[in-house]
Amino acid sequence: MSIYSYKQRNTIVLAILILLGCFVIYSLRTIAGSVLSTIVLYTILRPVFIHLTEKWMLKRWLAALLIIVISLVLIVVPFLTLSFLVIGKISEFNKDPMRIKVIIQKIDDFAGSKFNQPDLVDKGIQKSSEIATELFPSVLGGAASIFLGLVVMYFLLYFMFVQRETFEGGLLKYAPFREQNALKFATELRNTTYSNVLGQGFIAVVQGALVSLAFFIFGINDAIFWGVISTFLSFLPVVGAPLIFIPAALIELANGNNTAGWGILLFGFIIITNIDNVIRLLIAKKVSDTHPIITVVGVIIGIPIFGIMGLVFGPLLLSYFILTIRIYETSKLASERLERIKLEEDE
């Protein structure tokens, strides 16, 4: 006969589950980015998978593999392109270091005389180095960790698609909300993901294209290259695209090309920076809006944890956290309302 009561045994089992759960979560901390990437991709690509399997009648394994191949190309190719462009530009600068020194000196002289900022470039380079160190630690750490992360992400994604009903049914069964609130949470989760990932991605592409257009109009060399760099930097709220067009404008002004310099500044601050607000308004009408404060704080939180992917994952995690609080408050109010009704009926 057991010395423990039924309630005591349940408490012990619960304590063991909590300890094991904490140990598992701690052990999986190195692939947290891969797990979050899987959730994001599943949320975005789920309608595509359903269309392929229900409309085109593809087998599940084939549809999952097709989605994986296409998404791999769409994710990896842009980063490879960026890497080759940056490596090529660095090699070009290394071949003619004096040209860089002359440009820096001109900007320093111009900033010192016009804005009383004689060390503007040195400060900018130092700050850029700090940002780059925080953004790219995983990339600098080697390709092995990146490859492992991709393998884990697509391994999970494949089985989440192939066993979609089982996976979603398990989430619904073990969700800490009532079924109605759990479904509402899933809908809000989808909208939040669309707003943060697809919405911010679209904004970044538009701003990058506008930077290329401005550079092309005013005769700046390598307009496409700087547009691509601006696209990635545009995930940084507020300071993204200006990190590219402001130095370009200062270089033109320092060289005496006032038309190009002031033209880029005006185009940048009137068009490029404000297009962000216009697109966010459109996104808010279609899905949901992510407040700029959430984006800024999320980036600050995300970059030290996820590196460059923190530009996306930081705001996304913060949005998920706020969404969970909202659902909890809704569930709590509903429970209190039901309790009041029950008390009134008993009286």
Backbone hydrogen bonds, N-H to C=O, Kabsch-Sander energy under -0.5 kcal/mol:
donor,donor_aa,acceptor,acceptor_aa,energy
9,R,5,S,-2.5
10,N,6,Y,-1.9
11,T,7,K,-2.0
12,I,8,Q,-2.4
13,V,9,R,-2.6
14,L,10,N,-2.4
15,A,11,T,-2.3
16,I,12,I,-2.4
17,L,13,V,-2.5
18,I,14,L,-2.4
19,L,15,A,-2.3
20,L,16,I,-2.8
21,G,17,L,-2.8
22,C,18,I,-2.5
23,F,19,L,-2.2
24,V,20,L,-2.7
25,I,21,G,-2.7
26,Y,22,C,-2.4
27,S,23,F,-2.3
28,L,24,V,-1.9
29,R,26,Y,-1.1
31,I,28,L,-1.4
32,A,29,R,-1.2
35,V,31,I,-2.3
36,L,32,A,-2.5
37,S,33,G,-2.3
38,T,34,S,-2.1
39,I,35,V,-2.0
40,V,36,L,-2.3
41,L,37,S,-2.8
42,Y,38,T,-2.7
43,T,39,I,-2.3
44,I,40,V,-2.2
45,L,41,L,-3.1
46,R,42,Y,-1.5
49,F,45,L,-2.3
50,I,46,R,-2.4
51,H,47,P,-2.2
52,L,48,V,-2.4
53,T,49,F,-2.3
54,E,50,I,-2.7
55,K,50,I,-0.5
55,K,51,H,-1.9
56,W,51,H,-1.7
58,L,52,L,-2.5
63,A,59,K,-2.7
64,A,60,R,-2.7
65,L,61,W,-2.2
66,L,62,L,-2.4
67,I,63,A,-2.3
68,I,64,A,-2.3
69,V,65,L,-2.4
70,I,66,L,-2.3
71,S,67,I,-2.8
72,L,68,I,-2.3
73,V,69,V,-2.0
74,L,70,I,-2.4
75,I,71,S,-2.0
76,V,72,L,-2.9
77,V,73,V,-1.8
79,F,75,I,-1.0
80,L,76,V,-2.6
81,T,77,V,-2.9
82,L,78,P,-2.5
83,S,79,F,-2.4
84,F,80,L,-2.6
85,L,81,T,-2.5
86,V,82,L,-2.7
87,I,83,S,-2.7
88,G,84,F,-2.5
89,K,85,L,-2.3
90,I,86,V,-2.6
91,S,87,I,-2.3
92,E,88,G,-1.9
93,F,89,K,-2.2
94,N,90,I,-2.4
95,K,91,S,-1.3
96,D,92,E,-0.7
96,D,93,F,-0.8
99,R,96,D,-0.8
100,I,96,D,-0.9
101,K,97,P,-2.0
102,V,98,M,-2.4
103,I,99,R,-2.1
104,I,100,I,-2.7
105,Q,101,K,-2.3
106,K,102,V,-2.3
107,I,103,I,-2.3
108,D,104,I,-2.6
109,D,105,Q,-2.5
110,F,106,K,-2.6
111,A,107,I,-3.3
112,G,108,D,-2.4
113,S,109,D,-2.0
114,K,110,F,-2.6
115,F,111,A,-1.8
117,Q,111,A,-1.9
120,L,117,Q,-1.4
123,K,119,D,-2.3
124,G,120,L,-2.2
125,I,121,V,-3.1
126,Q,122,D,-2.2
127,K,123,K,-2.5
128,S,124,G,-2.6
129,S,125,I,-2.2
130,E,126,Q,-1.8
131,I,127,K,-2.3
132,A,128,S,-2.8
133,T,129,S,-2.2
134,E,130,E,-1.6
135,L,131,I,-2.5
136,F,132,A,-2.4
140,L,136,F,-2.4
141,G,137,P,-1.5
142,G,139,V,-1.1
146,I,142,G,-0.7
147,F,143,A,-2.7
148,L,144,A,-2.5
149,G,145,S,-2.3
150,L,146,I,-2.2
151,V,147,F,-2.3
152,V,148,L,-2.5
153,M,149,G,-2.4
154,Y,150,L,-2.6
155,F,151,V,-2.1
156,L,152,V,-2.3
157,L,153,M,-2.4
158,Y,154,Y,-2.2
159,F,155,F,-1.5
160,M,156,L,-2.1
161,F,157,L,-1.9
162,V,158,Y,-2.7
163,Q,159,F,-2.1
164,R,161,F,-1.3
167,F,163,Q,-2.6
168,E,164,R,-2.9
169,G,165,E,-2.6
170,G,166,T,-2.1
171,L,167,F,-2.0
172,L,168,E,-2.3
173,K,169,G,-2.3
174,Y,170,G,-2.4
175,A,171,L,-0.7
182,A,178,R,-3.0
183,L,179,E,-2.4
184,K,180,Q,-1.9
185,F,181,N,-2.7
186,A,182,A,-2.1
187,T,183,L,-2.1
188,E,184,K,-2.6
189,L,185,F,-2.6
190,R,186,A,-2.2
191,N,187,T,-2.4
192,T,188,E,-2.7
193,T,189,L,-2.2
194,Y,190,R,-2.6
195,S,191,N,-2.5
196,N,192,T,-2.5
197,V,193,T,-2.8
198,L,193,T,-0.7
199,G,194,Y,-2.6
200,Q,195,S,-0.7
201,G,197,V,-2.0
202,F,198,L,-2.4
203,I,199,G,-2.2
204,A,200,Q,-2.3
205,V,201,G,-2.2
206,V,202,F,-2.4
207,Q,203,I,-2.6
208,G,204,A,-2.5
209,A,205,V,-2.4
210,L,206,V,-2.3
211,V,207,Q,-2.1
212,S,208,G,-2.1
213,L,209,A,-2.3
214,A,210,L,-2.8
215,F,211,V,-2.5
216,F,212,S,-2.4
217,I,213,L,-2.6
218,F,214,A,-2.1
219,G,216,F,-0.9
220,I,215,F,-3.4
226,W,222,D,-2.2
227,G,223,A,-1.7
228,V,224,I,-2.3
229,I,225,F,-2.2
230,S,226,W,-2.2
231,T,227,G,-1.8
232,F,228,V,-1.5
233,L,229,I,-2.4
234,S,230,S,-1.9
235,F,232,F,-1.3
236,L,233,L,-2.2
239,V,237,P,-2.8
240,G,236,L,-1.4
243,L,239,V,-1.1
243,L,240,G,-1.2
244,I,241,A,-2.3
245,F,241,A,-1.9
246,I,242,P,-1.7
248,A,244,I,-1.6
249,A,245,F,-2.2
250,L,246,I,-2.4
251,I,247,P,-2.3
252,E,248,A,-2.0
253,L,249,A,-2.5
254,A,250,L,-2.6
255,N,251,I,-1.7
256,G,253,L,-1.3
257,N,252,E,-2.7
258,N,256,G,-1.5
261,G,257,N,-2.4
262,W,258,N,-2.8
263,G,259,T,-1.8
264,I,260,A,-2.6
265,L,261,G,-2.0
266,L,262,W,-2.6
267,F,263,G,-2.7
268,G,264,I,-2.7
269,F,265,L,-2.7
270,I,266,L,-2.4
271,I,267,F,-1.9
272,I,267,F,-1.8
273,T,268,G,-2.5
275,I,271,I,-1.8
276,D,272,I,-0.5
278,V,274,N,-1.5
279,I,275,I,-2.5
280,R,276,D,-2.3
281,L,277,N,-1.8
282,L,278,V,-1.7
283,I,279,I,-2.7
284,A,280,R,-2.4
285,K,281,L,-1.4
286,K,282,L,-1.5
287,V,283,I,-3.1
291,H,289,D,-0.6
294,I,291,H,-0.7
295,T,291,H,-1.7
296,V,292,P,-2.8
297,V,293,I,-2.7
298,G,294,I,-2.4
299,V,295,T,-2.3
300,I,296,V,-2.1
301,I,297,V,-2.1
302,G,298,G,-3.0
303,I,299,V,-2.4
305,I,301,I,-0.6
306,F,302,G,-3.4
307,G,303,I,-2.1
308,I,135,L,-1.6
309,M,306,F,-1.1
310,G,307,G,-1.7
311,L,308,I,-1.6
312,V,309,M,-1.4
313,F,309,M,-3.1
314,G,310,G,-1.7
316,L,312,V,-1.6
317,L,313,F,-3.0
318,L,314,G,-2.2
319,S,315,P,-2.3
320,Y,316,L,-2.4
321,F,317,L,-2.4
322,I,318,L,-2.3
323,L,319,S,-2.5
324,T,320,Y,-2.4
325,I,321,F,-1.9
326,R,322,I,-2.1
327,I,323,L,-2.4
328,Y,324,T,-2.4
329,E,325,I,-2.5
330,T,326,R,-2.2
331,S,327,I,-2.7
332,K,328,Y,-2.7
333,L,329,E,-2.5
334,A,330,T,-2.2
335,S,331,S,-2.3
336,E,332,K,-2.4
337,R,333,L,-2.1
338,L,334,A,-2.2
339,E,335,S,-2.2
340,R,336,E,-2.1
341,I,337,R,-2.2
342,K,338,L,-2.4
343,L,339,E,-2.4
344,E,340,R,-2.4
345,E,341,I,-2.2
346,D,342,K,-2.2
347,E,343,L,-2.0
